[in-house]
Amino acid sequence: MTATLGRRCVAEYVGTAFLVAAVIGSGIAASRLSPGDTGLQLLENSIATGAVLVALILALQSVAAAFNPVVTLVEAALGDRDWRDVPALVVAQVAGAVTGAVLANLMFDLDAISISTKDRSAGGLWLGEVVATLGLALVIFGVVRSGRGETVAYAVGGYIAAAYWFTSSTSFANPAVAFARMFSNTFAGIAPSSVPMFVLMQLIGGGLGVVLIRFLYPAPAAAMEIL
C-alpha cells in the first residue's frame, strides 16, 4: 500500500464513520424528540444527513471523499480511479461505516450492536434503491465532468436530502451504509435479510450510472482529485 493510498483509506474510513454516525444518530435523536411523527423524524434525519455530507466532502475532498463503494467502483469504471486501489478503499469504507454505527448506538446509551428487525423488502423499495443510486452517480460525475468539481459537496448533500423523500427506500444508495445500518435496531436500521437486495440494487444503479455518464459526458473528468 502506497502512502497516498494509505491516506485515502484513512480519509474514507473516518468520513464514512462520521456519515453513518450522523445517519443513525440523527435518526435516534429524531425518534426521541418527535415521537409519533414519522414525517418530522424523516425530515430531521434527512437534513442532518445532507448537511453532514456537505461538511465531510468539503473537509476530505482533497484526500478522498467517496464514502461509498458504489461511487468508488463507478470512479474506477470511468477511469478516474486505479482498480488496484478499489479493494482497500472499499474495506476502509465498510469498516468506517460499522464503526459509525457502533458509535451512534453508544452515544445514545444503547448496546454497541443491536441487530435491526426493520424489514425493508419490497419491489418498490428495490426500485427506489436503483433510482437513488443512479441519481447519486449522475449528480456526482455530472458535476465533476462539467468542470464544477468544487461544488460537488453541495450537489451531493442536496441530492441525498431530497432523495430521502422522493425515493420509496429513503435513499440508502450506499452498500457500506446499508451494511452498517443493520447493526442498529433504531429508526435508520435495516434487517440483515433486507441488505443483500439493497446492495444488489445499488450496484445495478451504479452500473446504469456508468452507462448514462459515459453517454452524456464522454470527455474525461477534470485532472483533479474529486473524490
PyMOL commands that set and color helices and strands:
alter all, ss='L'
color gray80, all
select helices_A, chain A and resi 3-33+38-60+69-77+83-107+123-145+149-166+175-181+192-216
alter helices_A, ss='H'
color red, helices_A
deselect
rebuild
show_as cartoon
